[in-house]
Amino acid sequence: MAELRPGPWTGRSHGELAELVRELLLAGHLIDRAGMPHVIALLGREPMSDVAIGEWMAASPIYTKRMQRLLGFEGDTVETIFKGIQLDVGAPPEFMDFRFVVDDDHHGSFQLGHCGALMDVEPMGDDYVQTMCHDIEDPTFDATAIATNPRARMRPVHRPPRVPTDRTPHCEWTVVIDEANDELPVPPGAVALAASQAANVPLAVPDPSLPDDDGWADYSAPLDVDLVMERFASATLAAIADEVALQGQLLARAFLVEVAERVGADDVTTIGIAQAAGIAGLTTKRLAATLGAPATLAGLADVLAVHPLFLPRSYVDLDLRCAQAGDQLLIRLRPCPALDEADGLSWAALLAGPGGDAILRAAVVCLVPTARLERVGGETAAWHITDDPDGEPAEQPDSVTLTEFSTGATFGFERRQVGESVTPVASPHRR
């Protein structure tokens, strides 16, 4: 069997890389849509809120600072905060249509012309809207700002529940940095997460095999309020993609840690596998549509090469090989930081452990329903995948169907014009 490519980004076009960054940002955002229904079912709405708060407060200060360092825009101003939000899985472009205004270094504001998260919870009633738009956002917005300036505060001008019910923009917030404010402390969860393997992988670097002269090498330019990923050079987009994927890994790990504080080990594993399988299957569908990947093992290999389950390679060392005839794939996780978290709370560790086949199976059958996978004898984290076109197609796993309640499942990215908000459009991503 031959290894498919030297790296996930090698040989990809500038446009394809930009699309993949957008997809990875959205995939990271939808991790909670995959996990929280299972937390609610076991614990209820209020504990779910506590898990979400702890999860985002732990992960966002870490990955926000990493992205600032990667793209050379570290600072302590409102503009720095806004640049970070533009490259945050909490705010995938267009799905969360942030519209920023910078008044000066210490004052600014933003509106959400479209909030995909609101579209997901509004049908569930005002109690869930209140939980998300008040209980969760108040502490987590400030935690995001901590990475830039611990004296920054984000405060609402208006926010849902919407009155009237069709009010737009969906919300508006001010951001003020006041030297008279007390410095907010780094959240305890972020301190703990900073010691993890995930938080300590080397900062991504531009891919030397890709062009570095077809866009920006960094984000040292002034804030671009209509930022699109095409602004960045191909080599830089590859590094951004790796860091965005790591944001998802950090968020998933923080979620698992929060759940582990509230339930027993068996329930953590059950919820973690359901979360990972839900986002794995949904993301396979979206990536396949983005890449134009056929429903074959070759198409599946192209999707898995850039799937956030297995990114970045500095954290998850994936060996992906395809038989020359294209009738068999070998997937193996080599020793890597993701398998070496002391508490075993990572997607890779769940995948390698008992019951973890369900995660990979979701990623596989959502593109090739007649595919079959089995663990390689003698290895705990290796699988053979074959396709039996005449076999019975597998049903979509329930965890994927549950995740697809999110409007993000079928959200279609479009290019907004300068100064305009995005009107969501139909997407071909649902298969």
N, C-alpha and C positions, 0 to 999 in steps of 0.2 A: 504494500500500500504506500502511496506517496502523500507526503504532507501537502496540503492544498496551497498554501501561500506562506511566505516568510513572516507576514504580519497581517493583522486584520485590515489595515488601511492601504497597504501597498497596491499600487496599480489602479486605485480608484480615482475617478474624475473629481474635479473641483466641485461641480454641482452635486454629485453623489455624496461627497463628504459633507456638504452643507445640509443636505436632506437627512443624512444619518445623525448629525448632531441634533437636529430638531426632533427626530424620532427618539433619540436617547433621552433628551430632556423630558419629553412627554411620558416615556416609559418610566422614568424615575418618579414623576409626579403621580402616576397611577399606581405605584406600589401600595399606597394606602387603600385604594379602592379594592385591591386584591386581599388585603389583610384585615381591614377593620370590620367587615361583616362577620368574620369569624370571632373577633374579639367581642363584638356586640352580642352575638349569639350565646357566648359563654359567660360574659361578665356584665353586659348591659351598656347603656349609652354613656353614663357618667365615667365609668372606668375607661371606656374607649377614648373619651376626651383626655383623660390623664395620660394614657399611653401616647396619644398623638402629640400632646404638649411635650412630654419628656423626650420623645423620639426626635422631633424637629429641633428642640432646644439643644440636644446633644450633638446632632450632626451638622446643623447649618453654620455655627461659628467656625467649625473646622474646615469644611469644604469651601466656604466663602473666602477665607484667607488664602487657601491654596490657589483658587482661581485668580485672585488678585496678584499673587506672586507669579503665576504662570504668564499672565498677560501684561504685567508691568504697570498696574494701575493702583498699587497700594497707596493709601492716604488716609485722611481722617475727616473727609468732607462729605456733604450730601451727595455730590456727584459720584464719589466712590461707592457709596451705598447703592445708588441707582444702577451703576454699571454691574455691580455684583448681582443684583436682582435679575438683570437681563440674561445672566448665564447660570441661573439657579434652577434646579429641578422643581423647586416650589413655584416657579413662574414660567413654564414653557411658553415660548412666544406664540401669540395669537390666541391659544387656548386660554391663557391668562393675559389679556390684552392691556398691559400696563402702559399708561400714558403719563410721562414724567415732565415735570417743570422744575428747573433749578433756578431759584431766585438769587442765591449767593452761596458761599461755602457752608453756611449754617442753616439755610432755610430752603425748603422745597416742598413739593406736593406730588401726588400721583392720583390718577383715577383708573378704574378698571372699566374700560368700555365693554368688555365681555369677560365674565368670570366663569370658566368651565366648572370650577369646583362648586360654585353656587348653583349652576344648572343641574349638577348631580344631586345636591341635597335638597333643593327647593321642593321637589315633589314629595319629599319625606316629611314635610311640615316645618312650622316655625321653630319647634324645639330643636331640631337638628340644625337649622340655619343659625339659631342663637348659639348653639354649641360651637359651630365652625367659625362664624364671623365675629364672635365676641370672646367666648371662653378660650378658644385655641389661638386665634390670631393675636390677641393682646400680648401674651407673653412671648409668642414665637416670633413676631415681627421685631420686637426689641432684641431678642436673642440674635437674630440675623444681623442687626445693626452693631452688636457688640464687637464683631470682627473688625469693624471700621472705626467706631468711636463709642466707647461705653457711656458717653454723655448724650448720645442721640436718643430721641424718643419719636416713635410713630404713633400718631393719634388720629382717630376718625373724625371727619367732618360729617359724613353720613355713611351708613352701611346697612345691609339687610338685617332683619326682614324688610323687604322693599315696600314702601308706601309712596305712591300707588304701586300695585303689584308688578307693573311693567316699567318701573323707573330705570332710567339709564342716565349717566353711567351707573354701574352696579354699586360702586362705592367710591369714596374719595377720602384720602388721608393726607395729613401734613407730616413733614419730617423736620424736626428742629434739633439742632445741636446747641445746647446752652451750657456754658462753662459753670453755671451755678448748679447744674444738676449733679447729683451724686453719680459716681461711676457705677454702672451696673456690674455685678460680679459675673465671671464666667460661670455658666450653669454647671452644677456638679456632674451632670450627665456628660457634658462636653469634656470635663476634666478626665473622667473615667474613659471615655471613648478615645481621647487623645493618646492613651497608652496602648491602644489596640494595634494589631498588625495592619488593619485597613488604613488607619490614620497615618501610618508611618512608611507606607510605600513611597519610593522616590517620586518627586514631582514629575509629571509627564514632560516629555521633550518633543519638539517638532520632528516629524519623520523625515530623515535625511534623503529618503528615496523619492520624496514628493517635492513639487515645485514650492519655492519659498518667495517667489516674486509675482504671484498672481493675486495678491491681496495683502492685508495688514499682517505684520509679524506679531503685533501686540495690540493693546487697546489703550495706548498712551494718548491717542487723539481725544478731543473733547467728547463728552457724552453724545452719542448718536441716538436720538429718541426713537428713530425708526430703524434700529439696528436689525440687519439680517445677517445670517451666518456667512453669506457669500462675500461679505466685506473682508473676511480673513483669508490668508493664503492657505493653500492646500496643506502644507506641512504643519501650519499652526492649527488648522481644523482637526488634524489627526490628534494633536496633543489635547485640544479642547474636548474631543470625543472621549479620550481616555479619562480625563478629569471628570466629565459629566457622568460617565459610567461609574467612576469611584464614588461620586455623590450618591448614586443609587445603592451601592454596596454599603456605604456608611449609614444611609437611612435604614436599609433593611436590617443591618446589624443592631442599630439603635432600637428599632422596633422589637426585635427579638429579645434584647436585654430588658426592655420595659415589660414585655409580656412575661418574661422569666421571673420578674419580681412579684408577679401576681398569681401565677399558676404553677402547677407541678411540671416536672420535666417532660412527662408524656404529652401533656397539653401544649407545651411550648413546641414540641416537635410536630404535633398534629397541625397547629395553627401555622407554624413556619412553613411546612410543606405545602399547605393549602395556599398560603400567600405566594410562595415562590412559583407554584404551578399555575396559579391564576394569571400572574403577570407574565410568566414564560409563554403561555399559549397565546395570550392576546398580543404580546410583542412579536411573536413569530408571524402572526397574521399581518401586522402592520409592516414589519420589515420586508416580508415577502412581496407585498404590494409596492413598497418603495423601490425595491431592487428589481422588480419584475421577475422574481424567482419562480420558476415552474414548480409544480407539485410533484417533484421527483427528488431522489436522494441528492442529486447534484445541486438542485435548487435549495434543498434543505441545508446542505453543507455551506452554501454561500450565506444563508441566513444565520446559521449557528456561529459562523466566523465573526459576526459583528453583534451577536446577541448579548445583552447586558448581563445575563447569567455568567458569562465567561469573560467579562471585561472588568478592568483593564488587565492585560496579560501580566503586568507586574504584580498583580494580586492573585489572579486565577490563571495558572499556567496550563492552558488547553493544548492538547495534542489532538488535532483533527485530521484524519487521513481517509482517503477515498480509494477504493479499488479502481484499477484502470478501466474496468468495464462499467464502472459507475453503479454497480449493484450492491455495494456494501460500504458502510461508513464505520470507522473506528473512532470512538470518542474516549479520551482518557484525560483525567486530571493528574498532572504530575505534581510532585511535592511543591508546595507553594504557600505563601502567607495565608491565603484564604482557608487552607486546611490546617493551619497552625494556630488559630485563635484559641487561647487557653480554655475558654468555656465552650468551644465548639459551636458558637452562635454565628454562623455565616451560611449563605446560600450553598456554597460549595460543600461545607461540612454536612449540611442536611442532605444534599444530593448524594454524597458518598455513603451516608448512613442508612440504617434500616428504613424502608419506605420511600427512600429518595428517588427511586425509579419513577415515581409518579410525577416528579418535577420535569425530568427529561422527557417522559412520555407526552406530557402536555405540550412541550415545545415542539415535539416531532409530529404528533398526529394532527395538530392544527394546520399543518401544511400537507402532510402525506398521511391521510387517514388509514391507509393499508400498510403502513410501516410497522415493523416489529422490532423490539429491542430486547437484548438480554445482556446481563452482566458477563464480563469475561472471567472465566474461571481463574481463581487465584489472585484476582485484583479486586479491591473494594471500590475503585472509582474508574472503571473502564467498561465500555459497552460496545457491542456490535449492533448496528442497525441495518436491517434489510427491508426490502419492500416485496410484498406479495400482492401484485395488482389484482389477482383473482380472489384474494381473501376478503373476509368480511371487514368493511371499513369500521374503524373505531369511532364510537360516539365522542363528541367533544366532552372533555371532563367538566364536571359541575363547577369546579373552582374557576374555570375560564368563563363559563356562562355567567356566573355570579359577578365576576369582574367587569363583564361587558355591560352591566347596568350603567356604567359611566358613559357620558356623552363623548369622552375621550376615545372610546373604542372606535368610533366612526368619524372622528373629527378630521376635517380636511384642511391642511395648511394652504394658505394663499398669500400672495404678496400684497400687503397693504400699501397704499400711497402715503406719501409724507403727510403727517398731520391727521390722518384718518384712522378711525377705529376699524376693526375687522368685523365683518358680518360672517358668522360661520356658514360654511358651505357643505353640501353632501360630499361624502368621501367614498372611494371604492375600497376602503381598507377592510370592511367586513366581508368575509367570504362565506 
